[in-house]
Amino acid sequence: MDLTRTLKNVFKAFIFALSFLFVHGFNYEFVTCGSSVKLLNSHHGVRLHSHDVKYGSGSGQQSVTAVESSDDHNSYWQVRAKTGATCSRGEPVKCGQTIRLTHLSTGRNLHGHHFQSPLSHNLEVSAFGEGGEGDEGDNWVIICNNQYWNRNENIRLKNVVTENYLHVTGDTYGRPIHGQREVCGYPSPNELNYWQTMEGIYIKPSESPPGSQPVEDDDESYKLHKHIEL
């Protein structure tokens, strides 16, 4: 039985990987539409995370936190076009572009609210919607310094509705999500709302955009995490 389960898991991982093009060792420097990535808060060293645990206050929607583990499968987010729009698979995301981040495990979108966050009393950030569809609060602007969102740079995400930045205060939750950090919306940019892409499945574009540069193959930060988790 254990062998059968193991083979099934290997097969699922193989099919999942095949559904994306050029997923491992792909040396391309930009984040692209359709990619599934983990986002690291650069100051605290924690990854953006969600799970089917709801807030006990505020919106009562699915909670969004940050975790230290690099191996948690609940930390993958898919890069998608803003609400009501589409983007071409593998198209590089531009600085200043509005996107959605859809939680891969639950199909809900990273969402900004005017409710207070539970611990710091900033603004709540939740995961909202069903099947990847929610509302305008799911839209986030990529704030970065170049033409495109570079996988090796710090960026900020600014919510279109609240005009607050995706932020980690350092406050930690108790049970049932003991030790996880609060993620919230914060009104001004600072070092606590810098994010960088880490592990992930990156979709290759059909053509490189102008000004792109090759990335060395031995730079492990540009490769899919060795353990594909489903």
Secondary structure per residue as TSV (DSSP state, phi and psi in degrees):
chain	resnum	aa	ss	phi	psi
A	1	M	-	360.0	-42.4
A	2	D	H	-65.0	-38.1
A	3	L	H	-65.6	-42.0
A	4	T	H	-61.2	-44.7
A	5	R	H	-63.2	-40.9
A	6	T	H	-63.0	-44.3
A	7	L	H	-63.5	-38.8
A	8	K	H	-63.3	-42.1
A	9	N	H	-65.5	-39.3
A	10	V	H	-64.2	-42.9
A	11	F	H	-63.1	-43.5
A	12	K	H	-60.2	-43.4
A	13	A	H	-64.0	-38.5
A	14	F	H	-65.0	-45.6
A	15	I	H	-64.3	-41.2
A	16	F	H	-59.8	-43.1
A	17	A	H	-67.7	-39.4
A	18	L	H	-66.6	-23.4
A	19	S	T	-72.2	-10.0
A	20	F	S	-117.8	143.6
A	21	L	S	-88.4	138.8
A	22	F	S	52.5	55.1
A	23	V	-	-85.5	-20.0
A	24	H	S	-121.4	131.2
A	25	G	S	70.9	18.6
A	26	F	-	-80.5	111.8
A	27	N	-	-93.8	80.1
A	28	Y	-	-133.7	139.3
A	29	E	-	-92.7	-5.0
A	30	F	B	-112.0	153.9
A	31	V	-	-80.9	136.5
A	32	T	B	-124.5	158.7
A	33	C	T	-62.9	133.2
A	34	G	T	94.0	-13.2
A	35	S	-	-67.7	147.5
A	36	S	E	-114.3	118.3
A	37	V	E	-133.8	161.2
A	38	K	E	-104.0	138.6
A	39	L	E	-110.5	123.4
A	40	L	E	-99.7	127.8
A	41	N	E	-73.6	116.9
A	42	S	T	-65.7	-30.5
A	43	H	T	-77.5	-47.5
A	44	H	T	-92.2	-15.0
A	45	G	T	69.2	35.6
A	46	V	E	-123.6	153.3
A	47	R	E	-103.5	140.3
A	48	L	E	-60.7	134.9
A	49	H	E	-146.5	151.3
A	50	S	E	-149.7	175.4
A	51	H	E	-172.9	167.9
A	52	D	E	-84.0	58.3
A	53	V	E	-124.6	123.7
A	54	K	E	-94.2	152.5
A	55	Y	-	-65.1	143.6
A	56	G	S	-87.5	-1.2
A	57	S	S	-142.9	-176.0
A	58	G	T	62.4	-127.3
A	59	S	T	-73.2	-23.4
A	60	G	-	72.0	11.1
A	61	Q	-	-85.7	178.8
A	62	Q	E	-60.4	131.0
A	63	S	E	-77.3	151.1
A	64	V	E	-121.0	130.2
A	65	T	E	-134.3	-168.9
A	66	A	E	-137.1	140.7
A	67	V	E	-127.3	155.7
A	68	E	S	-78.9	-30.0
A	69	S	-	-63.5	138.4
A	70	S	S	-93.6	-7.0
A	71	D	-	-104.0	0.8
A	72	D	-	-76.0	122.9
A	73	H	G	-70.2	-14.4
A	74	N	G	-82.5	13.5
A	75	S	G	-110.2	11.3
A	76	Y	-	-89.9	135.0
A	77	W	E	-130.2	134.1
A	78	Q	E	-94.2	133.8
A	79	V	E	-82.4	122.4
A	80	R	E	-134.9	166.0
A	81	A	E	-68.2	161.9
A	82	K	-	-62.8	166.9
A	83	T	T	-53.9	128.3
A	84	G	T	82.2	2.4
A	85	A	-	-121.8	171.6
A	86	T	-	-130.6	158.5
A	87	C	-	-137.1	151.2
A	88	S	-	-73.1	136.9
A	89	R	T	-57.2	125.3
A	90	G	T	87.2	0.2
A	91	E	-	-72.7	127.0
A	92	P	B	-64.7	140.1
A	93	V	-	-82.6	130.1
A	94	K	B	-86.0	148.4
A	95	C	T	-61.8	133.5
A	96	G	T	90.7	-7.1
A	97	Q	-	-77.3	147.3
A	98	T	E	-95.9	129.7
A	99	I	E	-133.0	173.6
A	100	R	E	-117.5	150.8
A	101	L	E	-117.1	115.4
A	102	T	E	-102.9	126.1
A	103	H	E	-67.0	121.3
A	104	L	T	-66.2	-34.9
A	105	S	T	-76.1	-33.3
A	106	T	T	-114.7	-12.2
A	107	G	-	74.2	16.9
A	108	R	-	-104.9	153.2
A	109	N	E	-97.2	144.1
A	110	L	E	-58.7	128.1
A	111	H	E	-138.1	136.2
A	112	G	E	-99.7	143.1
A	113	H	E	-131.5	163.3
A	114	H	E	-95.5	1.7
A	115	F	E	-68.1	153.8
A	116	Q	E	-73.3	143.8
A	117	S	-	-74.5	152.2
A	118	P	T	-64.0	-36.9
A	119	L	T	-101.6	-51.2
A	120	S	T	-92.1	-12.5
A	121	H	-	62.2	28.3
A	122	N	S	-80.6	-145.8
A	123	L	E	-100.1	140.9
A	124	E	E	-68.7	142.8
A	125	V	E	-121.6	128.1
A	126	S	E	-127.8	-179.4
A	127	A	E	-112.3	126.8
A	128	F	E	-136.3	153.5
A	129	G	-	100.6	177.1
A	130	E	B	-134.9	136.0
A	131	G	T	61.0	29.1
A	132	G	T	83.4	4.9
A	133	E	B	-118.0	127.0
A	134	G	-	-136.9	-115.0
A	135	D	-	-149.3	-165.8
A	136	E	G	-63.2	-23.4
A	137	G	G	-67.2	-8.7
A	138	D	G	-83.1	-6.6
A	139	N	-	-90.3	132.6
A	140	W	E	-131.5	136.2
A	141	V	E	-91.6	132.7
A	142	I	E	-83.2	116.2
A	143	I	E	-101.9	109.5
A	144	C	-	-148.6	176.8
A	145	N	S	-103.5	-3.4
A	146	N	S	-116.4	-167.7
A	147	Q	S	-74.4	-37.1
A	148	Y	B	-125.1	159.4
A	149	W	-	-71.3	109.2
A	150	N	B	-89.4	136.3
A	151	R	T	-67.7	-13.9
A	152	N	T	-110.9	19.7
A	153	E	S	-127.5	156.7
A	154	N	-	-75.7	135.8
A	155	I	B	-131.8	167.3
A	156	R	E	-120.7	154.3
A	157	L	E	-117.7	123.1
A	158	K	E	-114.2	123.8
A	159	N	E	-71.7	135.6
A	160	V	T	-68.3	-36.6
A	161	V	T	-81.1	-49.0
A	162	T	T	-87.7	-19.2
A	163	E	-	58.8	28.1
A	164	N	-	-105.4	157.4
A	165	Y	E	-95.2	144.1
A	166	L	E	-66.0	127.6
A	167	H	E	-146.4	147.0
A	168	V	E	-122.4	119.5
A	169	T	E	-81.9	-28.2
A	170	G	E	103.4	-12.2
A	171	D	E	-64.9	140.1
A	172	T	E	-116.5	147.7
A	173	Y	-	-85.4	156.9
A	174	G	-	-93.4	-154.3
A	175	R	T	-63.6	146.9
A	176	P	T	-90.9	8.9
A	177	I	S	-122.0	50.5
A	178	H	T	-54.3	130.6
A	179	G	T	87.2	-10.9
A	180	Q	-	-76.6	145.6
A	181	R	E	-87.4	149.4
A	182	E	E	-74.2	133.8
A	183	V	E	-109.0	134.8
A	184	C	E	-148.3	176.9
A	185	G	E	-97.9	136.3
A	186	Y	E	-128.1	139.6
A	187	P	S	-73.6	-17.3
A	188	S	S	-133.9	152.8
A	189	P	-	-74.9	137.3
A	190	N	-	-156.9	-173.3
A	191	E	G	-69.7	-15.5
A	192	L	G	-82.8	-5.7
A	193	N	G	-119.7	32.6
A	194	Y	-	-92.6	137.7
A	195	W	E	-132.8	153.0
A	196	Q	E	-141.6	140.5
A	197	T	E	-73.1	143.5
A	198	M	E	-125.4	-118.9
A	199	E	E	-61.4	153.2
A	200	G	E	167.3	180.0
A	201	I	E	-116.0	110.1
A	202	Y	-	-104.2	128.9
A	203	I	-	-87.0	129.5
A	204	K	-	-79.3	133.4
A	205	P	-	-75.6	162.5
A	206	S	S	-70.6	-31.6
A	207	E	S	-140.9	146.9
A	208	S	-	-75.4	138.2
A	209	P	-	-71.3	161.6
A	210	P	T	-57.6	137.6
A	211	G	T	87.9	-0.7
A	212	S	-	-71.6	150.9
A	213	Q	-	-123.7	148.3
A	214	P	-	-67.3	152.1
A	215	V	-	-114.4	137.4
A	216	E	-	-62.1	138.5
A	217	D	T	-65.7	-23.4
A	218	D	T	-88.9	7.0
A	219	D	-	-83.4	97.1
A	220	E	G	-63.3	-20.4
A	221	S	G	-68.8	-12.6
A	222	Y	G	-100.9	12.2
A	223	K	S	-114.2	155.7
A	224	L	-	-59.8	138.5
A	225	H	-	-54.8	140.0
A	226	K	S	-61.7	-26.7
A	227	H	S	-105.3	106.2
A	228	I	-	-77.2	120.6
A	229	E	-	-111.5	131.1
A	230	L	-	-119.1	360.0
